[in-house]
């Protein structure tokens, strides 16, 4: 279940599990956000469904806040327990991260076993939001985990 935004206008700290449909219902208020969401769905179809890769997704960033026009949606995928081939496919996507950001407005980072933990990283408010909202950049915010997903 996705909780309402807190008094800071952010998703409360923690990892909140939800379906893609529930996320869209909760955060696609208005045409701009709907188009941003559709870009994420296109990215997933074009690069994850096409590669038959369905890892748990973690969605984060200002899309999950009261910011009216977030610039992108942050995405990391958990590649633990995936085959070497699947990990290489996900890593290859990362190598063109800037292209995907420009084309789909998705800020993509794979969570590779034994490397940087982007699931933890995305739970920090970060410098831009901290400055805008008068918070400490190490304050915590919530992210969304989508464990099982398919796209029609």
C-alpha positions as CSV (number, residue, x, y, z in Angstrom):
1,X,0.0,0.0,0.0
2,X,1.2,3.5,-0.8
3,X,0.9,5.9,2.1
4,X,-0.1,9.6,1.5
5,X,2.7,12.1,1.2
6,X,4.0,13.4,4.6
7,X,4.1,17.0,5.9
8,X,7.2,17.6,3.8
9,X,5.4,16.7,0.6
10,X,7.5,13.5,0.3
11,X,6.7,9.8,0.4
12,X,7.3,8.8,4.0
13,X,10.6,7.0,4.7
14,X,10.7,3.3,3.9
15,X,10.2,0.9,1.0
16,X,6.5,0.8,0.0
17,X,5.5,-2.2,-2.1
18,X,2.9,-1.6,-4.8
19,X,1.8,-2.6,-8.3
20,X,2.6,-0.5,-11.3
21,X,-1.2,0.2,-11.5
22,X,-1.3,1.4,-7.9
23,X,1.6,3.7,-8.5
24,X,0.0,5.2,-11.6
25,X,-3.3,5.7,-9.7
26,X,-1.5,7.4,-6.8
27,X,0.9,9.7,-8.7
28,X,-0.4,10.3,-12.2
29,X,-2.3,13.4,-11.4
30,X,-2.5,15.5,-14.5
31,X,-1.3,15.2,-18.1
32,X,2.4,16.0,-17.4
33,X,2.8,13.3,-14.8
34,X,0.8,10.8,-17.0
35,X,3.2,11.4,-19.9
36,X,6.2,11.0,-17.6
37,X,4.7,7.7,-16.4
38,X,4.1,6.5,-20.0
39,X,7.8,7.2,-20.8
40,X,8.8,4.9,-17.9
41,X,6.4,2.2,-19.2
42,X,7.8,2.5,-22.7
43,X,11.3,2.2,-21.2
44,X,10.3,-1.0,-19.4
45,X,8.7,-2.4,-22.5
46,X,11.5,-1.5,-24.9
47,X,14.3,-2.7,-22.7
48,X,13.2,-5.1,-20.0
49,X,10.2,-6.9,-21.6
50,X,12.1,-7.1,-24.9
51,X,15.0,-8.8,-23.0
52,X,12.7,-11.0,-21.0
53,X,14.0,-9.4,-17.8
54,X,11.5,-8.9,-15.0
55,X,13.6,-8.0,-11.9
56,X,12.1,-6.2,-8.9
57,X,11.8,-2.5,-9.7
58,X,12.5,0.3,-7.3
59,X,11.0,3.7,-8.2
60,X,12.1,6.9,-6.6
61,X,12.7,10.6,-6.9
62,X,10.6,13.7,-7.1
63,X,7.8,11.9,-9.0
64,X,6.9,10.6,-5.6
65,X,6.5,14.1,-4.0
66,X,4.4,17.2,-4.3
67,X,6.6,18.6,-7.0
68,X,4.2,19.5,-9.9
69,X,6.5,18.8,-12.8
70,X,9.3,16.3,-11.8
71,X,12.0,16.0,-14.5
72,X,12.3,12.2,-14.5
73,X,11.6,9.0,-12.6
74,X,14.5,7.3,-10.8
75,X,14.6,3.6,-11.4
76,X,16.9,0.9,-10.0
77,X,16.4,-2.9,-10.5
78,X,17.5,-5.6,-8.1
79,X,19.7,-8.0,-10.1
80,X,20.4,-10.4,-7.2
81,X,19.8,-14.0,-8.2
82,X,19.7,-13.1,-11.9
83,X,21.8,-15.0,-14.5
84,X,25.0,-13.5,-15.8
85,X,23.3,-12.9,-19.1
86,X,20.5,-10.9,-17.5
87,X,23.0,-8.9,-15.4
88,X,25.0,-8.1,-18.5
89,X,21.9,-7.0,-20.3
90,X,20.9,-4.7,-17.4
91,X,24.4,-3.3,-17.2
92,X,24.5,-2.7,-20.9
93,X,21.4,-0.5,-20.5
94,X,23.3,1.5,-17.8
95,X,26.1,2.3,-20.2
96,X,23.6,4.4,-22.3
97,X,22.0,5.9,-19.2
98,X,22.1,9.5,-20.6
99,X,20.5,8.4,-23.8
100,X,17.6,6.8,-21.8
101,X,17.3,9.8,-19.7
102,X,16.9,12.0,-22.8
103,X,14.6,9.6,-24.6
104,X,12.4,8.3,-21.7
105,X,13.0,10.7,-18.8
106,X,14.2,7.7,-16.7
107,X,17.2,8.0,-14.5
108,X,18.3,4.3,-14.5
109,X,20.8,2.5,-12.3
110,X,21.2,-1.3,-11.9
111,X,21.6,-2.6,-8.4
112,X,24.4,-5.1,-9.0
113,X,25.3,-7.6,-6.2
114,X,28.4,-6.4,-4.3
115,X,28.3,-2.9,-5.8
116,X,26.7,0.4,-4.9
117,X,23.3,0.0,-3.2
118,X,21.0,2.3,-5.2
119,X,18.0,1.1,-3.2
120,X,19.5,2.7,-0.1
121,X,20.9,5.7,-2.1
122,X,17.5,6.7,-3.5
123,X,16.0,6.8,0.0
124,X,18.0,10.0,0.8
125,X,16.3,13.3,0.1
126,X,19.4,14.5,-1.8
127,X,20.8,18.0,-2.3
128,X,18.2,19.5,-4.7
129,X,15.2,18.5,-2.6
130,X,16.9,19.4,0.6
131,X,17.6,22.9,-0.6
132,X,14.1,23.4,-2.0
133,X,12.4,22.1,1.2
134,X,14.9,23.3,3.8
135,X,15.9,19.7,4.8
136,X,19.2,17.9,5.3
137,X,20.2,16.0,2.2
138,X,20.7,12.8,4.3
139,X,17.1,13.0,5.5
140,X,15.1,9.9,4.5
141,X,12.3,9.6,2.0
142,X,10.3,6.7,0.7
143,X,10.6,4.7,-2.4
144,X,8.4,2.2,-4.2
145,X,9.2,-1.5,-4.7
146,X,7.4,-3.3,-7.6
147,X,8.2,-7.0,-7.0
148,X,6.1,-8.6,-9.6
149,X,5.1,-6.8,-12.8
150,X,4.0,-7.4,-16.3
151,X,2.9,-5.0,-19.0
152,X,0.0,-5.8,-21.3
